[in-house]
Amino acid sequence: MKNTESGLFFLLSILFFVRWLRAKGLDRRSGGSWNYALTLLFSALAMASKSSAVILPVVLCLCAWWMEHRWYWRNLARVAPIFLMSIAASALSIWTQGLQLATVTDPQWVRTWPERLATAGSAVWFYLGKLLWPHPLITIYPRWQIDAGQWVSYLPLLAVIVILSIFWFKRELWSRAWFFAFAYFMAALLPALGLIDNFIFSFSLIFDHLQYLASMGPLALAGAGLARFSDIVIPKRPLLQSGLCAGLLLFLGMASWQRTGVYESQETLWTDTLAKNPNCWVGQYNLGIVFLQKGQVDKALEDFQSAVEINPNYLEAHSNLGLALLQEGQMDEAVAHFKKASEIAPNSLTTHYNLGVALLKNGELDEAVAQYRKALEINPNSLETHYNLGLIFFKKRQLDEAITQFLEVLRLKPGFSPAQDYLARAQALVRQRSFSP
């Protein structure tokens, strides 16, 4: 939905910018000020819909170059307000998503700059190839292994630079439209090339749906080429030409409609992904979540186990595998996976709390107390942790410690009846002990 909405506003902003340029050329006095105002409005709406529209000012500069047949530096002043919008939208996106989502910290996924450059060159040709032949389409593609130490890894990037340069130097002869389409494609694709490491690139380095804006350039060029070709092959037959175009659109529409069936549910989505990419660890994990929610714990265990075998440092998979094992009563195995989760994320309240629960159910009370204390060091206001710690102390007849924990629970949640009951029982046992001879 965000892609569709941002794409609509993206195209409208280009439309009114082109109209403004045209009106400005025809009437130097008015310059179509309403068209420029609408350009600003739809640019803001496009970036508010999705941050990928931040490449819009670069695209508008390309449009100005195309319309005016050469580059004028005044174009930068024309799009300056949209550049400011782009900077603000980028900053807002990073702030709302959180800085932890904007970077990759796990050493196994961190890439050097040479690796990013080599990957970016390969990604350009991948996306062009998907436009030419979109099969197979996969939600999460296998993650490439790029060896930045091999010179051949940079050949795709070198090819991009050489071809773009040829189009530029031959633009006055034959390649002006080719340069425009390719330059637009590169500009619009820039956020998806992985030059800035993002957490999604730990899953895969390419995602075909990320080129939904970029694809418009090559597709428009291809459409113009087909129209020119039809004028040569079947000239002066507009009905036949329109019929062939309609047939092509119908075929592509049916293929798109068929693909939408994959997105019917989480189960169909990840089943399709794993059929084409069995080593997709996030797919294994998400399918495990689906089965766990449906109560099919055995299937969930298989998928979670596959996820941690593919990616041994997958925190969420270890945690949910531990929870599923707890449901099955496999305490030792659950404890092992919760311990692994706490090693991966030692500063996570959840990992220590879950490990404490597993140790408590496994009868390892002292070890459970140690994990609960670590959890409280991270978040002293964890009601569940205080309550479980109180239960352990009550069970061990360490009544003063139990009373302290239940009082803390009631401070955090006054009127919590289970804590009130255990507090009363603990206080009664203390009074009974004090009156005993």
Secondary structure, DSSP 8 states (H G I E B T S, - for coil): -HHHHHHHHHHHHHHHHHHHHHHHHH-TTT--HHHHHHHHHHHHHHHHH-GGGGGHHHHHHHHHHHHHSS--THHHHHHHHHHHHHHHHHHHHHHHH-HHHHS---TTT---HHHHHHHHHHHHHHHHHHHH---S--SS-------TTSGGGGHHHHHHHHHHHHHHHTIIIIIHHHHHHHHHHHHHHGGGS-SS--GGGGT-S--GGGGTTTTHHHHHHHHHHHHHHHHHHSTT-HHHHHHHHHHHHHHHHHHHHHHHGGGGSHHHHHHHHHHH-TT-HHHHHHHHHHHHHTT-HHHHHHHHHHHHHH-TT-HHHHHHHHHHHHHTT-HHHHHHHHHHHHHH-TT-HHHHHHHHHHHHHTT-HHHHHHHHHHHHHH-TT-HHHHHHHHHHHHHTT-HHHHHHHHHHHHHHSTT-HHHHHHHHHHHHHHHHHHH--
